[in-house]
Amino acid sequence: MPGPLVSVTDGDLVTIMYNSIDSYAHTWFIDVNNNNVPDSGEISSATVTTSATPFVNFTFTLRVGTNIPSTGIFTYRCSYHPTMMFGTFRVQASTAPDFTITANPTAIGPINTRAPGTSTITVTPTNGFNGVVTLAASPSSGLNASIFPTSVPSASGTATLSVNSTTAGSYSVTVMGTGSPGTHSAVVTVTVVMPDFKIALSYSTLTVPQGSSGNVLVTLTSLNGFSGTVALTSTLSSLGPQVTFSPASVVVSSSGPAASTLSVSAVSSGAYSTPVSQGNYSVNVTGTSGSLVHSATLALTVGSSSGAGALPGAAIIGGGIAAAVAVVAGIFYVLRRRPSART
């Protein structure tokens, strides 16, 4: 059956008295989203199965914008009998002089470990309050936070919250405003990320014939505001081809991607050098900037040279054989022409 109307004012200290006459688990709660179950963030009492005394007291201070979203009409319920045991919970605006404190934005970031983030804190008087509000910032561990100015006269004005951290992570900072009516607060979440870069190749595979060369574009992209010089190096799975970069170091910034040309040569270096062996190679391309290291892999195949390259050798051999045959034929002809000796 419906319970009595509960009418409260923002800032009131509220005491709810309830009891249990059975062994079931009962929780009194304000069902803000009307889903018949107590959710995280909703005002709810401890769970009671039996009452040692006639009534159990549940006491809380009602704060609009903190533990209840707004003024207006809500429904309170029993968690075990949500559709049978319920009532109206009316929240009214306070008429006492007071102030509110808000943050914009309420979430800062992602910001990188080299840059600060800010949020504007606004203090607004209500019901004619005209006192000074003192501001203080309380950050979670690992986050640096400061606020300026640290007080707002006449409970009306703004201040700037500044935050930074040298370690990537998720943080929060509570800004507290204290005046003669009491203390109000606003919570700002902060996300900090590490500046970084990524490396990518225009092709993941490359085939180069013996005696030839080929190119692949190496693209470097800034992440999270990274700005710096990236040095490029390569490692081959086995000796053979020559790998070079042009340029070998690239300046990367958040303004856009930067690139370098990776050249692979399968050309012999001299007249008496050993030709680059045919086969499959793995080229590990690495970009390094301080402690940041990233790499990409190129699958390289060195194939045979063109068929025309074998013809000159065969022609020379064939010509040599033909010349030898001509010499033998010439000798045979001379011997046949020699006159016989006279007696």
Summary of the structure (lengths in Angstrom):
residues: 343
radius of gyration: 41.9
end to end distance: 158.2
largest distance: 162.6
contacts: 970
relative contact order: 0.10
helix: 10%
strand: 52%
